[in-house]
């Protein structure tokens, strides 16, 4: 990966960094929405079933 990135121009690396930043922001935003929509607590003994 280091060799591949080293062959890129600074402009390409800047665009790549910007796109990755936007991607991470989107992931975080969606994770926050899911956390807020999730029930506050699972019934006892159901923790292992969550997500199945």
For each residue, the residues with C-beta under 8 A, 3 or more apart:
1: 4 5
2: 5 6
3: 6 7
4: 1 7 8
5: 1 2 8 13
6: 2 3
7: 3 4
8: 4 5 12 13 16
9: 12 13
10: 13 14
11: 14 15
12: 8 9 15 16
13: 5 8 9 10 16 17
14: 10 11 17 18
15: 11 12 18 19
16: 8 12 13 19 20
17: 13 14 20 21
18: 14 15 21 22
19: 15 16 22 23
20: 16 17 23 24
21: 17 18 24 25
22: 18 19 25 26
23: 19 20 26 27
24: 20 21 27 28
25: 21 22 28 29
26: 22 23 29 30
27: 23 24 30 31
28: 24 25 31 32
29: 25 26 32 33
30: 26 27 33 34
31: 27 28 34 35
32: 28 29 35 36
33: 29 30 36 37
34: 30 31 37 38
35: 31 32 38
36: 32 33
37: 33 34
38: 34 35
39: 42
40:
41:
42: 39 46 47 49 50
43: 46
44:
45:
46: 42 43 49 50
47: 42 50
48:
49: 42 46 52
50: 42 46 47
51:
52: 49
